Structure formats: structure tokens, C-alpha cells
Amino acid sequence: MLLHEASFVVVDVETTGLSAERDRITEIAMVRFEAGAITETFSTLLNPERFIPSEITRITGITNAMVFGKPRFEDALPEIRQFLSRGTANFVFTGHNVKFDHGFVSQSFLRAGDRLELSATDEIEHILCTCRLARRLLPKLKSKSLSSVQGYFGIKNSRQHRAGGDAEATAKVLGHFIAMAEELEIESLEDLIRLQYARPNYGRRKTKRELSLRDKVRAFPERPGVYIMTGSVGEVLYVGKAKNLHDRVSNYFSTANTQGTKLAQLMRVVKDINYEETGSELSALLLESRRIKEHNPRFNSVDRFYKGQAFVRLDVQNPFPTLAMVREPAGDGAEYYGPFKWPSGAEALIDVLNRAFQLRECGDQFRVGAEQRPCLYYEIGRCTAPCALFATEQQYHLEVDRLRAFLAAGDDGILAHVEAMMKLAADRLDFEEAQYYKIRSSELRRILGRGDRPDASLSGNDCVILNPTVPGTCEILLIRFGRLVKQMTFTASQIDIAESWFTRQIRMYYGATSAIPPTAGKPEIDEMRILSRWVEQKREKGTRIIYVEPNWEASVEKLVANLRGLLAPAETHSKPSPARTRKLSLKPMTEPKTKIA
């Protein structure tokens, strides 16, 4: 099973002591982690039916009064089992020092007359310890405790030593470790589980070739960039990106690699390693994608991010538009919303949209005329029957405009609208409809709440990204129709020419020269995901997105104000205009990054 297809349930428990046989659980939290994000959580206090020692209360804050009247483990077992098996029974039981959590949960199952059964592949039980992974993937980190590891990744946890806070922090740590493992070409769940038990590489005698490469890597800069590994005849074997080239590539010579994995095979045949320095981690991500497409290295999994992609298509070029799920956008004048990680996400959204906005759901057989008979969708209130002239084209397009406004509201707006429809159905006592929206709301919350999807259609993503790199320097990325059309670097010394420069660029790239966005294939979708994920993760760390309005002069003012705020000391300038923030999708870099003369 590939890593991006695996389902992990991160479990954390607070207890009355250290013995799974003698002590009991006082709190349990479970977090489902799928496709790179937390999709569902569960947490509850439990009555241990015994006294909680004062030392435990001092650490966790859980008192005897807090658990009084709470359910016992056996009372909560049906809900716990339902969470564990929801979606798929083939999950990975995960925790930081997982032996402790798994031991308590297993013993509690047995005392309740049940059994915790986990899947296994190739005789490897699906149990994963993030503490063990830290020993393999972060060998230079002195302490491998959860607080130390989450601090290393900059993960905030305001509920330390409580099951819910620690489980969510562990899930976020797991996400970082999966990303690191994939960079090391560990792609299967089985290899990741084996990795936690692998012997560290630094205990093995190094060959002359490895020692020579390690010495070369020591001179790599501690800057973002892309590294390229080549073979005996100069062929490109692997391309990777790094926030810190020195630390990232040095890790290849100290990280554990299990016999038979792709990483072990790669390190046996690498003869040379070179690098290209970039101005930022974002540039490194984009350059890595471009180099992989250019060289097609045999140790890179080029299709790793393409599987399962989907978009929602609204064929606005049709007099009576319909919705459909497609794998890739095309330059046909339609509007595309996405990408979604799984086709099920696009299909679930289309189902909700068709119920809410009464767009037609018939296919090529659609004909307009007074002699046409409305189909079943009209009878059940899911279509206005424009085929039978029961609705004019103008009336139909009013419904389409409402749908567009709904999609432009973003993930939170979509979920709020679905929940509002659920409430309206309940108010009119249509409980079957309300239950439908409740199920769809839960499904969409898991699918949409992952920070990988633009709020507007691809054709509506006209914006400028301001990405600060080092102090006094800012990358500027111009986005037209959701595509990256220009990338430049600005410094504090150039702030005086910012207004005239932005005016020229906005006039050049955002004029009415193109009404239809170009086709987006697999390479474009790859970089859409790179940029949308980057923006979502880095927005709070300074990255700003300015959407270009029809009145582009106002956009120039906003761009200059925000750029000034990023480049100049905060105390010498007024607060910049707040940037509108939306998730977005982009095209591959079409120009090399250059510095303004």
C-alpha cells in the first residue's frame, strides 16, 4: 500500500499510572490522519473506577472530580470501535511511544471482553511509533520526546499532556515524517513501518565513495535549493528539494535505510551530488518539479501526486450549464474548481450542488422545446425543466450565478451553506433530507478541510503572491488564470520603483488579451498542488496574496503597501492594507527567477 493511500489513527491516552494491567485510562483521544491531513477527531474523559494519584493530576491536570460520572471504557467502547473502523478497517495504530498507548488500549479491550485487532502486511503489524521514526529521521535531535519533536517542526500544542492536544500534535509530526520519508523515496506503508526498526546508517562502515560524497556535501550552503544525484555516466538518478541543502543532503549519510528499499538502492549507485541554490523554499519546490519533468529520474516517483486528482467542471459555454467531475482541466472555456485529492470529493460536492441549485443533470439527450416532457429530476424538485421551457435561459443563468457565488465562498462557506440547508430541512420536518445533508456535511468536512483547493475557479485566480525570503528581500509571483506567468525578486532598495513596476506588470499580464485559460495537464496539476499547499501553510508566516480586481489601480496601491510592509521596518511605515486570502492553484514556472535591475 502506498503512503498516500494509508489511513492512520493516532491514539493518545492519559492514565492513572504506568502499568497497563494494574492502571486504567482516564482520557483517550484519537485522530484520523489521511492523505496528508487530519480528517476526524475523537476525545473523551473516562471513569477509571479508581483514585487518580496527585502526581498524575499535577502532570495532566485531570482530577478525580473531572472523571466522576464519565463513561467507563467498556461504556465508550462501541463509539471507540466505530471510530477506529470508520472509512476503512485497514488503519495503522500510531502514537508517540506507541507501545504505551497500544498496551493500555489493548488491555482495556480485553477487560471489556473484546479484542483490538490490527491489520498486518507481510507479517508486519500495522503499528507505528513516531518516537522511533524520530530516532531514524532526526538523528541529530538530542531529545526525541514529543515536546522536543513538535518544537523542531514548529508545531504549537497548548494542551500538553492532555490526550487531545498530544494526539493532534503527534498527527502533525507524522505528517512531517511521511513527507521526509517520501523525499527519501520510502513510498510504501510497509517500508515506513520497517523504517522505525531499521539500524542507523551511521553504524555502518562507509565506502570511499560515500566518504568522498559526504565531504563534498559538508560544503553545501545552509540555504534553500535543489540537489541532483547522478550515476556513473552522469545520468540523473534523483532530484530533491531542501529548505537547508547542507542539512537535508547530509541526512542521506546518517539516516537509517532498510535493506531492499529504494533509498538503499539509490545510495549504492550515486556517484556525484550537485545543487542549485534558490532564493526560497517555494522556488526550490517549483524548480524541483521542473527538473523532475526535464530529466525523468528513475528514482523519482513522477506520478506520485497525480493519482486520484479530480476537478469540478461547470460548462458555462453551454446555454444551460451542467456540472461534471473530470480528471484534468481543458482549454474549452468551462470553469474548473479544484484540484480535489480524491474523485469522491468532487462527486460529493457535485451531488450537494445539484440538490441545492437545480441545475439539469441530463446528458447529450437534452433538447429544448414545448413538446419536450420534463424528466424525473423535475418531478422531485432537482431541476427547473428548461427543456420544456418551464424556465428561461435567463432564469437558469441566475441559478448558475448563485452556484458560482456559493463555490467562491470557499471551503468554510460551502460547509456553512450545507449545514444551513440541513437546518432548513429539519425545520420543515423533512428529516430524511436533513439526515442526507448531515452525512454530506461530515463527508465534505473531511474532504474539503485539507487546505489543498482553491476557493475560486481556475479562471478566477488572478493574483500576486508576495513571499518574503530573507530580511529585506521578497519574491513576487504573478498569477494569471491560476498560472504562474512571472517570478521576480524585489529588495528594500527598490521600493521606490515598486508602483511603476507593478503598474507595468498588471497592465501587461492582466489585460483582456485572453478570455480562456490554457489547458492544465498533469504537470500543471502537480504545481497547482505545490502552490496551494504552500500558501495555506505559509500564510501565517508572512506570505500574502493580493487578488487583482477589475479596478487594477486599486490593486497596485494594495500591492505597494503590502510590499513596503514586508521589506521595510514595521515602525517606519503605516500598517499595510490587509490582503484577501484564498487558496489557489498555479501553473509551472514559465520564466527563471531574475532580479530586477
C-alpha positions as CSV (number, residue, x, y, z in Angstrom):
1,M,0.0,0.0,0.0
2,L,1.3,3.5,-0.9
3,L,1.7,6.0,1.9
4,H,-0.8,8.5,0.4
5,E,-3.4,5.8,0.4
6,A,-2.9,4.7,4.0
7,S,-5.2,5.6,6.9
8,F,-3.5,6.3,10.3
9,V,-5.3,6.6,13.6
10,V,-3.1,8.5,16.1
11,V,-4.0,7.4,19.6
12,D,-3.0,9.1,22.9
13,V,-4.2,8.1,26.4
14,E,-3.8,9.6,29.9
15,T,-3.8,7.0,32.7
16,T,-3.7,6.5,36.4
17,G,-0.2,5.1,36.2
18,L,2.3,3.2,34.0
19,S,1.1,-0.4,34.2
20,A,-1.5,-1.4,31.5
21,E,-2.5,-4.3,33.7
22,R,-2.9,-2.5,37.1
23,D,-3.8,1.0,36.0
24,R,-6.6,2.4,33.9
25,I,-7.3,5.0,31.2
26,T,-8.6,8.4,32.3
27,E,-8.7,10.0,28.9
28,I,-8.5,8.8,25.3
29,A,-8.1,10.8,22.1
30,M,-8.0,9.5,18.5
31,V,-7.1,11.5,15.4
32,R,-7.6,10.1,11.9
33,F,-4.8,11.2,9.5
34,E,-5.3,10.5,5.8
35,A,-3.8,11.9,2.6
36,G,-1.6,14.3,4.5
37,A,-4.2,15.9,6.8
38,I,-6.2,15.4,9.9
39,T,-9.7,14.4,8.8
40,E,-11.5,13.4,12.0
41,T,-11.0,13.6,15.8
42,F,-12.5,11.9,18.9
43,S,-11.8,12.6,22.6
44,T,-13.4,11.7,25.9
45,L,-12.7,11.5,29.6
46,L,-13.2,8.1,31.1
47,N,-14.0,7.0,34.6
48,P,-11.1,4.7,35.7
49,E,-13.1,3.5,38.7
50,R,-10.0,4.1,40.9
51,F,-8.2,7.0,42.5
52,I,-6.0,9.3,40.4
53,P,-2.7,9.9,42.2
54,S,-1.9,13.6,42.9
55,E,1.4,13.3,40.9
56,I,-0.7,12.3,37.8
57,T,-3.1,15.2,38.3
58,R,-0.1,17.5,38.6
59,I,1.2,16.4,35.2
60,T,-2.1,16.0,33.2
61,G,-4.5,18.3,35.1
62,I,-7.1,15.6,35.2
63,T,-8.7,15.4,38.7
64,N,-10.9,12.8,40.3
65,A,-13.8,15.3,40.1
66,M,-13.4,15.6,36.3
67,V,-13.8,11.9,35.7
68,F,-16.7,11.4,38.1
69,G,-19.8,10.4,36.2
70,K,-17.9,9.9,32.9
71,P,-18.4,6.7,31.0
72,R,-16.2,3.7,31.8
73,F,-14.1,2.3,28.9
74,E,-16.5,-0.5,28.3
75,D,-19.4,2.0,28.0
76,A,-17.4,4.1,25.5
77,L,-16.1,1.0,23.6
78,P,-18.8,1.0,20.8
79,E,-18.0,4.6,19.9
80,I,-14.2,3.9,20.1
81,R,-14.5,0.9,17.9
82,Q,-16.7,2.7,15.4
83,F,-14.2,5.5,15.1
84,L,-11.3,3.0,14.6
85,S,-13.1,1.2,11.8
86,R,-14.8,4.1,10.1
87,G,-13.9,4.5,6.5
88,T,-11.5,1.5,6.5
89,A,-10.7,-1.3,8.8
90,N,-7.2,-1.3,7.4
91,F,-5.7,1.5,9.6
92,V,-2.3,2.0,11.2
93,F,-2.4,2.4,15.0
94,T,0.0,5.3,15.7
95,G,1.4,7.1,18.7
96,H,4.5,8.7,20.2
97,N,5.9,5.9,22.3
98,V,3.1,3.8,20.8
99,K,3.9,0.8,23.0
100,F,2.4,2.6,26.0
101,D,-0.8,3.7,24.3
102,H,-1.3,0.4,22.4
103,G,-0.7,-1.6,25.6
104,F,-3.4,0.3,27.6
105,V,-5.9,0.2,24.8
106,S,-5.4,-3.5,24.1
107,Q,-5.7,-4.3,27.8
108,S,-8.9,-2.2,28.1
109,F,-10.4,-4.1,25.1
110,L,-9.6,-7.4,26.8
111,R,-11.1,-6.3,30.1
112,A,-14.3,-5.3,28.2
113,G,-14.5,-8.8,26.7
114,D,-13.3,-7.6,23.2
115,R,-10.1,-7.7,21.2
116,L,-8.2,-4.9,19.4
117,E,-7.3,-6.5,16.1
118,L,-4.9,-4.7,13.7
119,S,-4.2,-5.5,10.1
120,A,-0.8,-6.8,9.0
121,T,1.1,-6.9,5.7
122,D,4.0,-9.2,5.1
123,E,3.8,-10.3,8.7
124,I,4.3,-6.6,9.8
125,E,1.6,-5.5,12.2
126,H,0.2,-2.0,11.5
127,I,1.6,-0.2,14.5
128,L,3.8,2.9,14.0
129,C,5.8,4.8,16.6
130,T,6.7,8.5,15.8
131,C,9.3,8.4,18.6
132,R,11.1,5.6,16.8
133,L,10.8,7.4,13.5
134,A,12.3,10.5,15.2
135,R,15.4,8.4,16.1
136,R,15.7,7.4,12.4
137,L,14.8,10.6,10.6
138,L,16.1,13.2,13.1
139,P,19.3,11.6,14.4
140,K,20.9,14.9,15.3
141,L,17.9,16.0,17.5
142,K,19.1,15.4,21.1
143,S,15.8,14.6,22.7
144,K,13.1,12.6,20.8
145,S,10.3,13.4,23.3
146,L,7.0,14.7,21.7
147,S,7.6,18.2,23.0
148,S,11.1,18.3,21.5
149,V,10.0,16.9,18.1
150,Q,7.0,19.2,17.8
151,G,9.2,22.1,18.8
152,Y,11.6,21.1,16.0
153,F,8.8,21.3,13.4
154,G,7.3,24.5,14.9
155,I,4.1,22.7,16.0
156,K,2.2,24.5,18.7
157,N,0.4,22.5,21.4
158,S,-1.5,24.5,24.0
159,R,-2.8,21.3,25.6
160,Q,0.4,19.5,26.5
161,H,-0.1,16.2,28.5
162,R,-3.8,16.1,27.6
163,A,-4.8,13.3,25.2
164,G,-6.5,15.5,22.6
165,G,-3.6,18.0,22.3
166,D,-0.9,15.4,22.2
167,A,-2.8,13.2,19.7
168,E,-3.2,16.2,17.3
169,A,0.4,17.2,17.8
170,T,1.5,13.6,17.1
171,A,-0.6,13.5,13.9
172,K,1.1,16.7,12.7
173,V,4.5,15.2,13.5
174,L,3.5,12.1,11.5
175,G,2.7,14.3,8.5
176,H,6.2,15.8,8.6
177,F,7.8,12.3,8.9
178,I,5.7,11.0,6.0
179,A,6.9,13.9,3.8
180,M,10.5,13.2,4.9
181,A,10.1,9.5,4.2
182,E,8.7,10.2,0.7
183,E,11.7,12.5,0.0
184,L,13.9,9.5,0.8
185,E,11.8,7.5,-1.7
186,I,10.1,5.5,1.0
187,E,6.7,5.3,-0.7
188,S,5.0,2.2,0.7
189,L,3.4,1.8,4.1
190,E,5.3,-1.4,4.7
191,D,8.7,0.4,4.2
192,L,7.7,3.2,6.6
193,I,6.7,0.6,9.3
194,R,10.0,-1.2,8.7
195,L,11.9,2.1,8.9
196,Q,11.1,2.5,12.6
197,Y,13.0,-0.7,13.4
198,A,16.0,-0.1,11.0
199,R,19.5,0.1,12.3
200,P,21.0,3.6,11.9
201,N,23.2,4.1,8.9
202,Y,25.9,5.8,10.9
203,G,26.9,2.5,12.5
204,R,27.9,1.0,9.1
205,R,31.4,1.3,7.6
206,K,31.4,3.9,4.9
207,T,32.9,3.2,1.4
208,K,35.5,5.6,-0.1
209,R,32.8,6.8,-2.5
210,E,30.4,7.6,0.4
211,L,33.1,9.4,2.4
212,S,34.1,11.5,-0.6
213,L,30.4,12.5,-1.2
214,R,29.9,13.2,2.5
215,D,32.9,15.5,2.4
216,K,31.5,17.3,-0.6
217,V,28.1,17.7,1.0
218,R,29.7,19.3,4.0
219,A,30.4,22.4,1.9
220,F,26.8,22.7,0.7
221,P,25.2,26.0,1.8
222,E,22.6,26.2,4.5
223,R,20.2,27.7,2.0
224,P,17.1,26.5,0.1
225,G,17.7,24.8,-3.2
226,V,17.5,21.7,-5.3
227,Y,20.0,18.8,-5.3
228,I,20.7,16.4,-8.1
229,M,22.2,12.9,-7.7
230,T,23.9,11.4,-10.7
231,G,25.2,8.0,-11.7
232,S,28.4,6.6,-13.1
233,V,27.9,8.1,-16.6
234,G,26.3,11.3,-15.5
235,E,22.7,10.2,-15.8
236,V,20.3,12.0,-13.3
237,L,19.1,9.4,-10.8
238,Y,17.3,11.6,-8.3
239,V,16.2,15.2,-7.9
240,G,15.1,16.6,-4.5
241,K,14.4,19.9,-2.9
242,A,15.6,21.3,0.5
243,K,14.9,24.2,2.8
244,N,18.5,23.7,4.0
245,L,20.7,22.0,1.4
246,H,23.5,21.2,3.9
247,D,21.3,19.5,6.5
248,R,19.0,17.8,4.0
249,V,21.6,16.1,1.9
250,S,23.8,15.3,4.9
251,N,20.9,13.3,6.2
252,Y,21.3,10.7,3.5
253,F,24.6,9.7,5.2
254,S,23.2,9.3,8.7
255,T,19.5,8.3,8.2
256,A,18.6,4.6,8.6
257,N,17.8,2.8,5.3
258,T,16.5,-0.7,5.3
259,Q,17.8,-3.3,3.0
260,G,15.9,-3.5,-0.2
261,T,14.3,-0.1,-0.1
262,K,14.6,2.4,-2.9
263,L,16.7,4.6,-0.7
264,A,19.2,1.8,-0.1
265,Q,19.3,1.1,-3.8
266,L,19.8,4.8,-4.7
267,M,22.7,5.3,-2.3
268,R,24.5,2.3,-3.7
269,V,24.7,3.8,-7.3
270,V,25.0,7.5,-6.6
271,K,28.4,8.8,-7.9
272,D,28.0,12.5,-7.5
273,I,25.7,15.1,-5.9
274,N,25.4,18.7,-7.1
275,Y,23.0,21.5,-6.2
276,E,21.2,24.6,-7.5
277,E,20.6,27.3,-4.8
278,T,17.3,29.1,-4.9
279,G,16.1,32.2,-3.1
280,S,13.4,30.4,-1.1
281,E,11.8,27.1,-0.3
282,L,8.9,27.9,-2.6
283,S,11.3,28.4,-5.5
284,A,13.0,25.1,-4.6
285,L,9.6,23.3,-4.7
286,L,8.9,24.7,-8.2
287,L,12.4,24.1,-9.5
288,E,12.4,20.5,-8.2
289,S,9.1,19.9,-10.1
290,R,10.6,21.4,-13.3
291,R,13.8,19.4,-13.0
292,I,12.0,16.1,-12.5
293,K,9.9,16.7,-15.6
294,E,13.1,17.6,-17.5
295,H,15.2,14.6,-16.5
296,N,12.6,12.0,-15.6
297,P,15.0,10.4,-13.0
298,R,14.4,6.7,-12.4
299,F,14.4,7.1,-8.6
300,N,11.8,9.8,-8.5
301,S,8.1,8.8,-8.4
302,V,6.9,11.3,-11.1
303,D,3.3,10.2,-10.8
304,R,3.2,10.2,-7.0
305,F,1.0,13.3,-6.8
306,Y,-1.2,12.7,-9.8
307,K,-3.2,9.7,-8.7
308,G,-6.8,10.4,-7.8
309,Q,-6.8,14.1,-8.9
310,A,-10.2,15.5,-9.8
311,F,-11.9,18.8,-10.7
312,V,-15.5,20.0,-10.8
313,R,-16.3,21.3,-14.3
314,L,-19.1,23.9,-14.9
315,D,-19.6,24.2,-18.7
316,V,-20.5,27.8,-18.8
317,Q,-20.1,27.9,-22.6
318,N,-23.3,25.9,-22.8
319,P,-26.6,27.9,-22.8
320,F,-27.8,25.6,-19.9
321,P,-24.6,24.7,-18.0
322,T,-24.2,21.4,-16.1
323,L,-21.7,20.1,-13.5
324,A,-19.4,17.1,-14.0
325,M,-16.3,15.6,-12.5
326,V,-13.2,15.5,-14.7
327,R,-9.5,14.4,-14.2
328,E,-7.9,17.4,-15.9
329,P,-9.0,20.8,-17.0
330,A,-9.1,21.7,-20.7
331,G,-8.9,25.0,-22.5
332,D,-12.5,24.8,-23.6
333,G,-14.0,27.9,-21.9
334,A,-15.5,25.9,-19.0
335,E,-14.9,26.8,-15.4
336,Y,-12.9,24.3,-13.2
337,Y,-12.8,24.1,-9.4
338,G,-10.1,22.0,-7.8
339,P,-7.9,20.1,-7.6
340,F,-9.5,17.6,-5.2
341,K,-7.3,14.9,-3.8
342,W,-9.9,12.2,-4.5
343,P,-12.7,11.9,-7.1
344,S,-15.1,11.1,-4.2
345,G,-14.6,14.7,-3.0
346,A,-15.6,16.2,-6.4
347,E,-18.5,13.8,-6.7
348,A,-19.8,14.5,-3.2
349,L,-19.7,18.2,-3.9
350,I,-21.5,17.8,-7.2
351,D,-24.3,15.8,-5.5
352,V,-24.8,18.6,-3.0
353,L,-24.7,21.3,-5.7
354,N,-27.3,19.5,-7.9
355,R,-29.7,19.2,-5.0
356,A,-29.2,22.8,-3.9
357,F,-29.2,24.7,-7.2
358,Q,-31.5,22.7,-9.5
359,L,-29.1,22.5,-12.5
360,R,-30.1,20.0,-15.1
361,E,-28.5,16.5,-14.8
362,C,-29.4,15.1,-18.2
363,G,-26.7,14.5,-20.8
364,D,-26.4,14.7,-24.6
365,Q,-30.1,13.9,-24.9
366,F,-31.0,17.4,-23.7
367,R,-33.4,19.2,-26.2
368,V,-35.4,22.4,-25.8
369,G,-39.0,22.8,-27.0
370,A,-42.6,23.0,-25.9
371,E,-43.1,19.4,-27.0
372,Q,-40.4,18.1,-24.5
373,R,-41.6,16.3,-21.4
374,P,-39.8,17.1,-18.1
375,C,-37.9,14.2,-16.6
376,L,-37.9,12.7,-13.1
377,Y,-35.4,15.3,-11.8
378,Y,-38.1,18.0,-12.3
379,E,-40.7,15.9,-10.6
380,I,-38.5,15.6,-7.4
381,G,-37.6,19.2,-7.4
382,R,-34.0,18.9,-8.6
383,C,-34.4,20.7,-11.9
384,T,-36.4,23.6,-13.3
385,A,-37.0,21.8,-16.6
386,P,-35.6,24.4,-19.1
387,C,-36.0,21.6,-21.7
388,A,-39.8,22.1,-21.6
389,L,-39.5,25.9,-21.4
390,F,-40.6,25.9,-17.7
391,A,-37.5,28.1,-17.1
392,T,-35.9,30.6,-19.5
393,E,-32.2,30.8,-20.2
394,Q,-32.0,34.0,-18.2
395,Q,-33.7,32.4,-15.2
396,Y,-31.4,29.4,-15.5
397,H,-28.3,31.6,-15.5
398,L,-29.5,33.3,-12.3
399,E,-29.3,29.9,-10.7
400,V,-25.8,29.3,-12.2
401,D,-24.6,32.7,-10.8
402,R,-25.9,31.7,-7.4
403,L,-23.9,28.4,-7.7
404,R,-20.7,30.4,-8.6
405,A,-21.1,32.7,-5.6
406,F,-21.5,29.6,-3.5
407,L,-18.3,28.0,-4.8
408,A,-16.4,31.3,-4.4
409,A,-17.3,31.3,-0.7
410,G,-14.5,28.7,-0.1
411,D,-14.5,25.6,2.0
412,D,-15.9,27.2,5.1
413,G,-18.7,28.9,3.2
414,I,-19.6,25.6,1.4
415,L,-19.8,23.8,4.7
416,A,-21.8,26.6,6.4
417,H,-24.2,26.5,3.5
418,V,-24.7,22.8,3.6
419,E,-25.3,23.0,7.4
420,A,-27.8,25.8,6.8
421,M,-29.7,23.5,4.3
422,M,-29.7,20.8,6.9
423,K,-31.3,23.1,9.4
424,L,-33.9,24.3,6.9
425,A,-34.8,20.6,6.1
426,A,-35.2,19.9,9.8
427,D,-37.3,23.0,10.4
428,R,-39.8,21.8,7.7
429,L,-39.7,18.3,9.4
430,D,-38.1,16.7,6.3
431,F,-35.8,14.6,8.5
432,E,-34.7,12.3,5.6
433,E,-33.4,15.3,3.7
434,A,-31.8,16.7,6.9
435,Q,-30.1,13.4,7.5
436,Y,-28.7,13.4,3.9
437,Y,-27.2,16.9,4.5
438,K,-25.8,15.8,7.8
439,I,-24.0,12.9,6.2
440,R,-22.8,15.0,3.3
441,S,-21.6,17.8,5.7
442,S,-19.5,15.3,7.5
443,E,-18.1,13.8,4.3
444,L,-17.4,17.2,2.8
445,R,-15.7,18.4,6.0
446,R,-13.3,15.5,5.8
447,I,-12.7,16.1,2.0
448,L,-12.6,19.9,1.8
449,G,-10.9,20.8,5.1
450,R,-7.4,19.9,3.8
451,G,-6.1,23.2,2.5
452,D,-5.3,21.9,-1.0
453,R,-8.1,23.5,-3.0
454,P,-8.6,27.0,-4.5
455,D,-11.8,28.9,-3.5
456,A,-12.4,30.4,-6.9
457,S,-12.4,28.7,-10.3
458,L,-9.1,28.3,-12.1
459,S,-10.1,31.1,-14.4
460,G,-10.7,33.4,-11.4
461,N,-7.3,33.0,-9.9
462,D,-5.7,36.3,-10.9
463,C,-3.5,37.3,-8.1
464,V,0.0,38.3,-7.0
465,I,1.9,36.4,-4.2
466,L,4.3,38.3,-2.1
467,N,6.7,35.8,-0.5
468,P,9.3,37.3,1.9
469,T,12.6,35.3,1.9
470,V,15.5,36.8,3.8
471,P,15.1,40.2,5.6
472,G,14.8,42.9,3.0
473,T,14.0,40.6,0.1
474,C,10.7,39.5,-1.3
475,E,9.7,37.1,-4.1
476,I,6.9,38.3,-6.3
477,L,4.9,35.8,-8.3
478,L,2.3,37.0,-10.9
479,I,-0.6,34.6,-11.4
480,R,-2.9,34.9,-14.4
481,F,-5.8,32.4,-14.8
482,G,-4.3,30.4,-11.9
483,R,-1.0,30.1,-13.8
484,L,2.4,31.4,-12.8
485,V,3.4,33.9,-15.6
486,K,6.3,35.7,-14.0
487,Q,8.5,35.4,-10.9
488,M,10.9,38.2,-9.7
489,T,12.8,39.3,-6.7
490,F,12.4,42.7,-5.0
491,T,14.8,44.2,-2.4
492,A,14.3,47.1,0.0
493,S,16.5,49.4,-2.1
494,Q,14.0,49.1,-5.0
495,I,10.8,50.0,-3.1
496,D,10.7,53.5,-4.8
497,I,10.1,51.9,-8.2
498,A,7.5,49.4,-7.0
499,E,4.5,51.4,-8.1
500,S,5.7,52.0,-11.6
501,W,6.9,48.3,-11.9
502,F,3.6,46.9,-10.6
503,T,1.6,49.2,-12.9
504,R,3.5,47.9,-16.0
505,Q,3.2,44.2,-15.0
506,I,-0.5,44.4,-14.1
507,R,-1.2,46.2,-17.4
508,M,0.9,43.6,-19.4
509,Y,-0.3,40.4,-17.7
510,Y,-3.8,41.1,-16.6
511,G,-5.3,42.8,-19.6
512,A,-8.1,41.4,-21.7
513,T,-5.7,39.6,-24.0
514,S,-7.0,36.1,-23.1
515,A,-10.6,35.2,-22.2
516,I,-10.0,31.4,-21.9
517,P,-7.4,29.9,-19.6
518,P,-5.0,27.3,-21.1
519,T,-5.2,23.6,-20.7
520,A,-3.9,22.1,-17.4
521,G,-2.4,18.6,-17.6
522,K,-0.5,16.5,-15.1
523,P,2.5,18.8,-14.8
524,E,0.2,21.8,-14.2
525,I,-1.9,20.0,-11.6
526,D,1.3,19.0,-9.8
527,E,2.3,22.6,-9.4
528,M,-1.2,23.7,-8.6
529,R,-1.0,21.5,-5.5
530,I,2.5,22.7,-4.7
531,L,1.5,26.4,-4.6
532,S,-1.9,25.9,-2.9
533,R,-0.4,23.8,-0.2
534,W,2.5,26.3,0.2
535,V,0.1,29.3,0.6
536,E,-2.1,27.5,3.1
537,Q,0.9,26.5,5.3
538,K,2.9,29.8,5.0
539,R,0.1,32.4,5.1
540,E,0.5,32.9,8.8
541,K,4.3,33.2,8.4
542,G,4.2,36.3,6.2
543,T,3.2,35.1,2.7
544,R,0.5,37.4,1.3
545,I,-1.9,37.0,-1.6
546,I,-3.3,40.1,-3.4
547,Y,-6.2,39.3,-5.8
548,V,-6.2,41.6,-8.8
549,E,-9.6,43.4,-9.1
550,P,-11.2,44.7,-12.3
551,N,-10.1,48.1,-10.9
552,W,-6.5,47.3,-11.2
553,E,-5.3,50.7,-10.0
554,A,-6.6,49.9,-6.5
555,S,-4.7,46.5,-6.7
556,V,-1.5,48.4,-7.4
557,E,-1.9,50.5,-4.3
558,K,-2.5,47.5,-2.2
559,L,0.5,45.6,-3.7
560,V,2.8,48.5,-3.0
561,A,1.5,49.0,0.6
562,N,1.9,45.3,1.4
563,L,5.4,45.0,-0.3
564,R,6.5,48.1,1.7
565,G,5.3,46.5,4.9
566,L,7.3,43.3,4.1
567,L,10.5,45.0,3.1
568,A,10.8,48.0,5.4
569,P,10.9,48.1,9.2
570,A,7.4,48.0,10.6
571,E,7.8,51.1,12.8
572,T,8.6,53.4,9.9
573,H,5.5,52.7,7.9
574,S,1.8,52.6,8.4
575,K,0.1,49.2,8.5
576,P,-0.3,47.8,5.0
577,S,-3.7,47.0,3.6
578,P,-4.9,43.5,4.5
579,A,-4.6,41.1,1.7
580,R,-7.5,39.0,0.7
581,T,-6.6,35.4,1.3
582,R,-7.8,32.4,-0.7
583,K,-6.3,29.1,-1.6
584,L,-5.2,28.9,-5.2
585,S,-3.9,26.8,-8.0
586,L,-1.0,27.6,-10.3
587,K,0.9,26.6,-13.4
588,P,4.6,25.7,-13.7
589,M,7.2,28.5,-13.6
590,T,7.5,29.8,-17.1
591,E,10.4,32.2,-16.5
592,P,13.6,31.7,-14.5
593,K,13.7,33.8,-11.3
594,T,15.6,37.0,-12.0
595,K,16.4,40.1,-10.0
596,I,15.1,43.5,-11.1
597,A,17.9,45.7,-12.5
